[in-house]
Amino acid sequence: MAIPIPSRYLFIDGEWREPTKKNRIPIVNPSTEETIGDIPAATAEDVELAVAAARTAFKRNAGKDWASASGAHRAKYLRAISSKITEKKDMLSKLECLDCGKPYDEATWDIDDVAACFEYYAGLAEALDAKQNAPITLPMEQFKCYVLRQPIGVVGLITPWNYPLLMATWKVAPALAAGCAVILKPSELASVTCLELAQICIEVGLPPGILNILTGLGAEAGAPIAAHPDVDKVSFTGSSATGSKIMSSAAQLVKPVTLELGGKSPILVFEDVDLDKAAEWTAFGCFWTNGQICSATSRLLVHESIAAAFLDRLVKWCKNIKISDPFEEGCRLGPVVSKGQYDKVMKFISTAKSEGATVLCGGSRPEHLKTGYFIEPTIISDVTTSMQIWRDEVFGPVLCVKTFSSEDEAMELANDSQYGLGAAVISNDLERCDRVTKALQAGIVWVNCSQPCFCQAPWGGTKRSGFGRELGEWGIENYLNVKQVTQYVSSDPWGWYQSPSKL
């Protein structure tokens, strides 16, 4: 089912351009460890070209320029992009499998979500027209006041490799809907489908310079975008360490940022659950996307009265997960994205064992897969709260377990984390679910499930998981400036000072 990787250049000002330094980065298929192509490697010189193109496109004054055009005008392009993505769904899905190891069935879901996200923000672009000049009721009749929502300008969007095109779309679609000009820098570990988005933009006739796509290393391409004085905002999804650097860089220019960073999300399983339903959601919450999800519910807190039975059931579920080449029918767990990530995850597991934890299942490469960066679904028990495996984000198919005896203890353990992205609670007692939901320190809480995500609902975290919200109406507001306009409408003079004519 594999297809050739298209050879592309950087996408700047509506054209394919070879990187200034002509460097390229190899693409390694994580399922086979084979080099299957390469991508262009942008540097600061290319960032300068892209920023200039975006700035020109944003300021262009030709009657129907992007920034001042109606939302309905921009919506036509977003819908055309959505349609093209649906048309190319199979190709895009296969490219993601080859590029980042995502199971094919999962990749097709992601591409469906990409198309739906562009369609959704087309609708919000149209809705912006109705919000313009929205009146505000004032306590003084001599004045009238209204609000303008205007695009923030040129925005730099830096995205991760676990959902290559979908995470890019979460930022690109609302930014375009708002009327911004965009520079997208996807992860060097998975950029192929983002470059295909550039090809789609050519095919639908998106005005030049409105979307520019630079692939390359973070230090060479991402950092210059974040620090550029003509980039008005940066939105970043990735590690907390990199997010801190971007925030520091943007702070030098008092530049707004949106950060969606790491997580170590808890899943709380109470004693009244159906063991099989809870076990499947627990497995899905941690092992979906090969365990590489910032919101993965990778800390299992299970009531001590059912812990033995539940873990026995959970291990059986995990051993039944099909681990294979992503293109094999029924694959539910593929490889992690790279050799570096594989080594990092395996180091987490070995450190946990050396600290006294117990590996209940998994913890190594599957015996039937001799090549590729595959790691079995891994469950680790006998964990203390001081262990690295409990406190730090693994970003791989590893679940660690602790028990609790009371709701209060469960909440204390759940909230004892530097992160606050996601959390889940599994219980048949809906009143308890409501209490726990309100008490959890997280930006996203799932009740009797884990990981469902819809583009209509806000996404983001608290604490060191970042700040700001993507998706829904919150997503488009990220890229808008709100301007108050107040007008004096009375025919009478203001009368605060004595008129010179009466002196």
C-alpha positions, 0 to 999 in steps of 0.5 A: 500500500505504500506510495512514493514520497513526493519531492518538494521544496519550501513553499514561500509566496505561493511558489516552491523554492529551494532552501537558500543553503540547499540542505535537506533532511532524510525521511526515515520510515519508522516501521522499517528504519529505511530512508524513503525520501527527504524534505527541505531544511529551511534556515534563517535566510528562508524565514526572512523570505517567508516573513516578507512574503507573508507581511506583503500579502497581509498588507496588500491593498487590492480591494479583496486582500486577505485581511480586509476581505469578508469572512465569506470570501475567505471561507470559500478558500477554506472549503475548497481546501477541505474538499481537496483534502477529502479528495486526497484522503487515501494518499494523505493517510498513506503518507502519514503512515510512512512518515510517522508510523501511525496505523492506517485506520487511525490516519484516515480518521485524522485526515477526515478530521483535517477536512472537517476542521477546515470546513468548521472554520469556514463557517466561523469565518462567515460568522465573523461578518455578523460579529463586526460592528457589534454594538455595546450598550452604554450607560450614557446615551451621548455615545455609541460603541461597537467592536471590530475584530481584526486579524492579528497579522503575520503568525508563526505556527510551529507544530509537532509530529504526532498528528502532522497534518491535523495539529497543523490544521488546528492552527492554520484553519482558524488563522486563515479564517481570521484573515492572518498571513501564516508561516507554518513550521512543522516538525522535521520528524513528520512534515510530508503531509504539511508540504502536500497542504501547500500543493493543495493551496496551489490547486485551490488558488490561495493568494500567494504569501497567505500560507508559507510552509517551511520545513526544517530543524527547530533551532534553524527554522523554528527559533528564527520564526519565534524571534522575528520582529515582523511575526506578530504572534506565535502558536506552538505545540510541543515539549514544555522545554521548547515552549519555554524557549519560545515564550522567552524569545517572544517576551523580548518583543512582548509578542503574544504566544499560545502554548500547548505543551506536555502532559502527564494526565491521570485516569481515575477508575473507581470501584463501581465500573464495568471492568471491560469498558474501563479497561478498553478506555484505559488502554485507548487513553494511553496507547492511541497514536502509539502512545504519542499524545500530549494528553495521554492518560498515562497515570492510572489511578485505580481503586484498591478494592478492584485493582487486582481484577482490573489490572488482570483484565487490562493486561489481557486487553493490552496483549490483544492489541495488534502491533504491526506494520501500520498498513496491515489490516487491523493494526492498532499500534505502530512504531514510535516516530524515530530511533531517538524516541525509541531510545528515550522510551526504553530508557524510561522503562529501564529507569523505572525497573532500576528504581523498583517498579514492576513491568506487568506487561510489555516493556520491550520490542515485540518478538515478531518485529525485528526492525522498526521502532516498535514498543509493546504496550507497557504497564508498570506497577509498584510505582512511587510518586517520586519516580521519573516514570510517574512524574515525567512525560514519556510520549510512548506506549507506557502506562504507570499505575497506583492505587487509591482508597478514597476519592480525596486520595485519588484527587490528591494523587491526580493533581500532584503534577506539574502538568494540567492538560487532560484527565479522565474519570471512570465511574457509574456514579455521575454525581461523583464524576461531577465532583471529580471533574470540578476538582481536577486541575486540567484543561480537558476532562473526559467522563467515562472515556478518554481522548475523544476530541472535537473541533467545536470544543476548546483544547488546552491546559493549565500549569506547565501544560501551557496556556491559551485554547485552540479549537472551537470559537476560542481557536479563531479568537487566538488570531484576532485583535478586538478593537473598541470604537466609541463615538460621540453622537450627541448634537450638544457640546460636551461642555466639560470646559468653559467655551472660549467664546463665552469668556 
